[in-house]
Amino acid sequence: MLRRRLRWGATVAAVAGVCALSACSTVSYYAQAAHGQFSLLAQARPVEDWLDDPATSPTLKAKLQTVREIRRYAVTELALPDNGSYRSYAQLDRPYVLWNVVAAPELSLKAKQWCFPIAGCVDYRGYYHQQDAQAYAETLREQGYDVQVAGVPAYSTLGWFNDPVISTFIRYPDGELARLIFHELAHQKVYAPGDTSFNEGFAVAVEELGVERWLAAHHDPALIAAYQHFAARKREFLTLLGKYRARLKDNYDSCDSDADKRRRKAAIFDDLRAEYARIKAARWNGYTGYDRWFAMPLSNAHLALVGTYHDLVPAFRHLFEQSSGFPDFYDKVRQLAHMDKAARHAALGDTRLTTGKEEAEIFPACTNDAPKAGVPSYHAG
């Protein structure tokens, strides 16, 4: 599943204070963020307490033991932060810790952005209560946006807090659990404010490199096979989404009328659902893990971030191959993070920021006019 995790770049309490001092119009948003973060921390107890508690189920104890081992491996073998993150556990009464709102114009795949102090601009906005996320999503729909509200099992506070293990992901298979923890700890190692594709590409590269080594160290053929099966299915799912994202982009970049684009848009999403059903039946043995994603009314918002997590992964893996180990790799990535956005992407071989391809998604080459009907103008905010 595409993971869309909200990255808080400073303590939400401090952000709320800044917002109040500047007469910010979104005080309520920051207030719910502060309350949600501190509520999460208040519910977290050290892993050792849960392991020593007779009321803790054997299944949960086994998972928490696995987390402790994954956490040790992250420090000793991957040089990831040795701090209090993922050394406590919080049991929540909801299926997700957050709900992220993603939005895109009706005839564009360019995601709307929101900007925050320290963290910079990101392509999603997170809420701790699903009804709050749905209410905000409705205001965006009224403005003409395609909108997705997606549950988030985990997120990183970038080291500002000790992130706990949460009930929303503790029951993941062991390989996926390791992948998630390595990914979130990587965000604490290096983070470039306002550059989602760089941050996620780096974290995915670390998770992949880490899981490969963690699995090999276990010498457990069944565990390795299970994770390889999961990873192969995920790659096929992302390839499927990338294929239809490309079709939608070609449609929106065409010089046809908005009415024709809307008709083709509907047909493309119908084709996506049909091909997913064929793949599920023919190659995934009826696997239902992505059914929840397809159960939603599909829109541009669902495909706007496809590629954000994976486009730069090959470049980061190549950089790792040129490094003497994880510490040297992190130093090289940190140097990139200190560059301006265009320079760091160019250094990784991504020239989209310098060739204007991102802007072309909003202003197709066939017109010199302002945004057309069906493509509402927007700004970060």
C-alpha positions in Angstrom: 0.0 0.0 0.0 1.2 3.4 -0.7 2.3 4.9 2.4 1.5 8.7 2.9 3.0 9.6 6.3 2.8 13.1 7.8 6.3 14.3 8.8 6.2 16.8 11.7 9.4 18.8 11.6 9.1 20.5 15.0 7.2 20.0 18.2 3.5 20.6 17.4 3.3 22.5 20.7 5.9 25.0 19.5 4.2 25.2 16.1 0.9 26.0 17.7 2.5 28.7 19.7 4.0 30.3 16.6 0.7 30.1 14.9 -1.1 31.8 17.8 1.4 34.6 18.0 1.1 35.3 14.3 -2.7 35.3 14.3 -2.7 32.2 12.1 -6.0 31.3 10.6 -5.4 27.6 11.2 -5.0 27.6 15.0 -7.6 24.8 15.3 -5.6 22.6 12.9 -2.4 23.0 15.0 -4.3 22.5 18.2 -5.7 19.2 17.1 -2.1 18.2 16.0 -0.7 19.1 19.4 -3.4 17.3 21.3 -3.2 14.2 19.1 0.6 14.0 19.4 0.6 14.4 23.2 -2.3 12.0 23.6 -0.3 9.4 21.6 2.8 9.9 23.8 0.7 9.7 27.0 -0.6 6.3 26.0 2.9 4.9 25.3 4.5 2.6 27.9 8.1 1.1 27.7 8.2 -2.2 25.9 9.7 -3.8 29.0 6.6 -2.9 31.0 4.3 -4.6 28.4 6.6 -7.7 28.4 6.5 -7.9 32.2 2.7 -7.4 32.4 0.9 -10.7 32.9 -2.1 -9.2 31.1 -0.2 -8.7 27.9 -1.2 -11.4 25.3 1.5 -13.9 24.2 1.0 -12.7 20.6 1.7 -9.1 21.5 4.7 -10.1 23.7 6.2 -12.1 20.7 5.8 -9.0 18.4 7.3 -6.7 21.0 10.3 -9.0 21.4 10.7 -8.9 17.6 10.6 -5.1 17.7 13.3 -5.0 20.3 15.5 -7.2 18.1 14.7 -5.0 15.0 15.6 -1.9 17.0 18.9 -3.3 18.1 19.7 -4.3 14.5 18.9 -0.8 13.3 21.5 0.7 15.7 24.3 -1.9 15.4 24.1 -2.8 11.7 22.4 0.2 10.0 23.8 3.0 12.1 20.3 4.4 12.6 19.6 6.7 15.6 20.1 5.1 19.1 17.4 7.0 21.0 14.0 6.4 22.6 12.0 5.9 19.4 10.3 2.5 19.0 11.2 1.5 22.6 7.7 2.1 23.9 4.3 0.8 22.8 0.9 2.5 22.5 -2.4 0.6 22.2 -4.9 2.8 20.4 -8.7 2.3 20.0 -8.6 3.2 16.3 -7.3 1.5 13.1 -4.9 4.3 12.1 -2.9 6.9 14.0 -3.7 9.6 11.4 -5.8 10.3 8.4 -4.1 12.2 5.6 -5.9 14.4 3.1 -4.4 14.5 -0.4 -5.9 16.7 -3.1 -5.3 17.4 -6.8 -7.1 19.5 -9.4 -9.8 17.8 -11.5 -7.7 17.7 -14.6 -4.1 17.5 -13.2 -2.0 15.1 -11.2 -0.1 17.9 -9.4 -0.8 17.5 -5.7 -1.8 20.4 -3.6 0.7 21.3 -1.0 0.6 22.6 2.6 3.5 24.3 4.3 4.6 24.1 7.9 7.4 25.6 9.9 10.6 23.6 9.8 9.1 20.6 7.9 8.5 22.8 4.8 5.9 22.0 2.2 4.3 18.6 1.9 1.7 17.0 -0.3 -0.7 16.0 2.4 -2.4 17.3 5.6 -2.9 15.0 8.6 -5.6 14.7 11.2 -5.9 12.6 14.3 -9.7 12.2 13.9 -11.2 10.8 10.7 -14.2 13.0 10.9 -12.0 16.1 10.9 -10.1 14.9 7.9 -13.4 14.1 6.1 -14.7 17.6 6.9 -11.6 19.3 5.5 -11.7 17.1 2.5 -15.3 18.2 1.8 -14.2 21.9 1.8 -11.6 21.0 -0.9 -14.1 19.1 -3.0 -16.3 22.2 -2.9 -13.3 24.1 -4.4 -13.2 21.7 -7.3 -10.4 19.4 -6.1 -10.2 15.6 -6.4 -9.6 14.4 -2.8 -8.5 11.3 -1.0 -8.6 10.6 2.7 -6.2 7.8 3.6 -5.5 6.1 6.9 -1.9 6.2 8.1 -0.5 3.5 10.4 2.8 5.3 11.3 4.6 8.6 11.0 7.8 10.2 12.1 8.4 13.2 14.3 11.9 13.5 12.9 13.4 12.9 16.3 11.6 15.7 18.1 9.8 13.1 20.1 10.4 9.4 20.9 8.1 7.8 18.4 6.3 4.7 19.9 5.5 1.4 18.3 1.7 1.6 17.8 -1.1 -1.0 17.7 -1.9 0.3 14.1 1.1 -1.6 12.7 2.4 -4.0 15.4 0.7 -7.0 13.8 2.4 -6.6 10.5 4.5 -9.6 9.3 8.0 -9.4 10.7 9.6 -8.3 7.4 7.1 -5.5 6.9 7.5 -4.5 10.6 11.3 -4.2 10.1 10.8 -2.3 6.9 8.6 0.3 8.6 10.8 0.9 11.6 13.9 1.3 9.4 12.0 3.7 7.2 10.8 5.9 10.0 14.2 6.0 11.7 15.8 7.0 8.4 13.8 10.2 8.5 15.4 11.0 11.8 18.8 10.6 10.2 18.4 13.0 7.3 15.6 15.3 6.3 15.4 18.0 3.7 12.4 20.4 4.5 9.9 20.7 1.7 11.3 17.9 -0.5 9.0 14.9 -0.1 10.4 12.9 -3.0 14.0 13.3 -1.7 13.0 12.4 1.8 10.9 9.4 0.9 13.3 8.1 -1.7 16.1 8.1 0.9 13.9 6.4 3.5 12.7 3.7 1.1 16.3 3.0 0.0 17.3 2.6 3.7 14.3 0.3 4.4 15.2 -1.8 1.4 18.9 -2.1 2.2 18.1 -2.7 5.8 15.5 -5.4 5.3 17.7 -7.2 2.8 20.4 -7.5 5.4 18.1 -8.2 8.3 16.4 -11.1 6.4 19.8 -12.5 5.4 21.0 -12.4 9.0 18.0 -14.6 10.1 18.7 -17.5 7.7 15.0 -18.2 7.7 13.9 -19.3 4.2 10.2 -19.0 5.1 10.6 -15.5 6.4 12.6 -14.5 3.3 10.1 -16.1 0.9 7.2 -14.4 2.6 8.8 -11.0 2.4 9.9 -11.5 -1.2 6.4 -12.4 -2.1 5.1 -9.3 -0.4 7.7 -7.1 -2.1 7.0 -8.6 -5.6 3.3 -8.0 -5.2 3.9 -4.4 -4.1 6.1 -3.7 -7.1 3.4 -5.0 -9.4 0.8 -2.9 -7.7 3.0 0.2 -8.1 3.7 -0.6 -11.7 0.0 -0.9 -12.3 -0.6 2.6 -10.7 2.3 4.1 -12.6 0.9 2.8 -15.9 -2.5 4.5 -15.3 -0.9 7.6 -13.9 0.9 7.9 -17.2 -2.3 7.5 -19.2 -4.0 10.2 -17.1 -1.1 12.6 -17.6 -1.2 12.1 -21.3 -4.9 12.8 -21.2 -4.6 16.0 -19.2 -1.6 17.2 -21.3 -3.6 16.8 -24.5 -5.2 19.8 -26.3 -8.7 18.3 -26.3 -11.6 19.9 -24.5 -12.1 19.6 -20.8 -15.3 17.6 -21.5 -13.3 15.0 -23.6 -10.7 14.8 -20.9 -13.3 14.2 -18.2 -14.8 11.4 -20.3 -11.4 9.8 -20.9 -10.6 10.2 -17.2 -13.6 8.1 -16.2 -12.7 5.5 -18.7 -9.1 5.3 -17.5 -10.2 4.7 -13.9 -12.6 2.0 -15.1 -9.8 0.3 -16.9 -7.6 0.5 -13.8 -10.2 -1.2 -11.7 -10.7 -3.9 -14.4 -7.0 -4.7 -14.7 -6.6 -4.8 -10.9 -9.3 -7.4 -10.8 -7.6 -9.5 -13.5 -4.2 -9.3 -11.7 -5.7 -10.2 -8.3 -7.4 -13.2 -9.7 -4.7 -14.5 -12.1 -1.5 -13.8 -10.2 -2.3 -12.9 -6.6 -4.5 -15.8 -5.7 -7.3 -13.5 -4.7 -5.2 -11.4 -2.3 -7.4 -8.7 -0.9 -4.8 -6.4 0.7 -5.4 -3.6 -1.8 -9.2 -3.9 -1.9 -9.7 -1.1 0.5 -7.8 1.3 -1.8 -10.0 0.3 -4.7 -13.2 0.5 -2.7 -12.9 4.3 -2.6 -14.1 6.5 -5.4 -10.9 6.8 -7.4 -9.6 10.2 -8.4 -6.5 12.1 -9.3 -5.7 12.4 -5.6 -5.2 8.6 -5.4 -2.5 8.7 -8.1 -0.9 12.2 -7.5 1.8 10.8 -5.2 2.6 7.6 -7.2 6.3 7.8 -7.7 7.0 10.1 -4.8 8.3 7.3 -2.6 10.1 5.3 -5.3 11.4 7.5 -8.2 14.7 8.4 -6.5 15.3 5.0 -4.9 17.6 3.7 -7.6 19.7 6.8 -7.3 20.1 6.5 -3.6 21.0 2.8 -3.9 23.6 3.7 -6.4 25.0 6.3 -3.9 25.1 3.6 -1.3 27.1 1.4 -3.6 29.6 4.2 -3.9 29.9 4.5 -0.1 32.0 2.7 2.4 29.1 1.8 4.6 26.0 3.3 6.2 27.7 6.2 8.1 29.5 7.3 4.9 26.2 7.0 2.9 24.3 9.1 5.5 27.1 11.8 5.2 26.7 11.9 1.4 22.9 12.2 1.7 23.3 14.9 4.3 25.5 16.9 2.0 22.8 16.6 -0.7 20.1 17.8 1.8 22.1 20.9 2.4 21.9 21.9 -1.3 19.0 23.7 -2.8 16.3 21.5 -4.1 17.1 21.7 -7.8 20.8 21.1 -7.2 20.2 18.0 -5.0 17.8 16.5 -7.6 20.3 17.2 -10.4 23.0 15.5 -8.4 20.8 12.4 -8.1 20.1 12.5 -11.9 16.5 13.8 -11.5 16.3 16.8 -13.9 12.5 17.4 -13.7 13.0 20.5 -11.6 15.3 22.1 -14.1 13.4 21.0 -17.3 10.0 22.3 -16.1 8.2 19.0 -16.3 6.5 19.4 -13.0 5.0 22.7 -14.1 4.0 21.2 -17.4 1.6 19.0 -15.5 -0.5 22.1 -14.7 0.1 24.1 -17.9 0.1 21.7 -20.9 2.4 22.7 -23.7 -0.6 23.2 -26.1 -1.7 26.4 -24.3 -0.1 29.6 -23.1 -3.2 30.6 -21.2 -3.7 30.6 -17.4 -5.1 27.4 -15.8 -8.1 26.1 -17.8 -11.5 25.4 -16.5 -11.5 22.3 -14.4 -7.9 23.1 -13.1 -8.4 25.4 -10.2 -5.3 27.5 -9.4 -3.8 26.7 -6.0 -0.8 27.7 -3.8 1.0 26.2 -0.9 -0.6 27.2 2.3 
